[in-house]
């Protein structure tokens, strides 16, 4: 096993990885930017090194500096967490070239799955269903209309260079497509310097369901069941739960098998997640693969009893998987909410100085924290400041525990989405498990508008 | 004179209009970036950009005036 691990990340995920390393008697090294100097993860690690800079490209994405610290601290492995350098094949290659282990899959698999087009092709070859759409960029509105004939409406029009919703639009017929193509292409050119568009079939009432997998690189691959991640705002997850209250046992089994097959086909090693969209009739389609630990991994840990970070470390150290598929069972139900520093109505970011933080206390709740009560929440990083997780023997009890936890949760000094989380949990539609990806627009925002 | 205000706290990522340019209601004047999110700042009015109060890279708070139209 490793002696000393550098965590190339920040916030709650750095703290989370440190916790497992401490349990396994592995020394930890934190790296931090200027605005993060006072954050909990910096104090929790055995050693901490400043990266300088505020923006991620000056600090956490500064590969040269990260490598320099890794060598100086004499670590034998690097855990990248999620985001930042976690899916950067070049980074993984450069650390392995220095004899340091990257805790994640092989760089070539990461690169392949990082490209939407290549990932889609690979999954098709593995026999995993993909969302019908154009295989390459569509140049003109006329070409788009031609392509739409094969795909069938409704269609999602997307800008190749887009993100965060800019340049993305649902269209229902040729006329709408013609109009939307021209305006979105123009907008994408203005914002991103690239007006290239592509088309994808719009899945009606979609659920975002994903399968967590573990693979040891010596032929053993298992899945740890699914997570339902349909409650999203601006295409970012807000509430996740495991297992999904929507899918049937048969769908669960078929999705698990498809995910394992896909992972085996690409020679995947370590922890990963295959994300699917599931339509109202339980047809599922590959969305993307995350070749890393995910934000919502705790709910899978809660229902399986596994420590996914520990499994990652063991796999990276060359150990064989300790669990067989037939030994795994879903134990109860778990919920996770993401607490964001943002306006609960507009969802706009709300950085600033926190003045107090009080948390629900007791065995019934698990916290993953990026801040303490006096933290300055920087505009340079993502808005998530904490995660709160509850689990129980059944879904209703897990929801009740989360409602209790959120009543006791108080953050002062900055706006957070806590009021929105409380409102969503109180909705009958949520309690019924009717949580497709339009949930926030369909239920929460409509309620707010009344 | 009409003021266009920042709709969130963040830094000015890109300005997409120039002083003297005619703009119409709903048109984006600039894009703010905060916490990995890019949010366009549109105008609610028709007019001409008299003055841009910010430059790319500046940090603004929610409600700060970013442009003046006439």
Contacts between the chains, C-beta under 8 A, distances in Angstrom:
chain1	res1	chain2	res2	distance
A	163	B	38	7.7
A	164	B	37	5.9
A	164	B	38	5.4
A	166	B	38	6.7
A	166	B	40	7.5
A	190	B	16	5.9
A	191	B	14	7.1
A	191	B	16	7.5
A	191	B	31	6.8
A	191	B	38	8.0
A	234	B	37	7.2
A	341	B	35	7.3
A	342	B	35	7.6
A	343	B	8	7.5
A	346	B	7	7.4
A	346	B	8	7.6
A	348	B	7	6.4
A	348	B	8	3.7
A	348	B	34	7.7
A	348	B	37	7.6
A	348	B	39	6.3
A	348	B	62	7.6
A	349	B	8	5.7
A	349	B	9	6.8
A	349	B	10	6.5
A	349	B	34	4.1
A	349	B	35	3.8
A	349	B	37	5.7
A	350	B	8	7.5
A	350	B	9	6.8
A	350	B	62	7.9
A	351	B	9	5.6
A	351	B	10	7.9
A	351	B	34	6.4
A	351	B	35	6.5
A	352	B	9	7.3
A	379	B	9	6.3
A	379	B	10	5.7
A	379	B	11	6.9
A	379	B	34	4.6
A	379	B	35	6.0
A	379	B	59	7.3
A	380	B	35	7.9
A	381	B	35	6.6
A	381	B	36	7.2
A	382	B	35	5.5
A	382	B	36	4.9
A	383	B	35	4.2
A	383	B	36	7.8
A	383	B	37	7.7
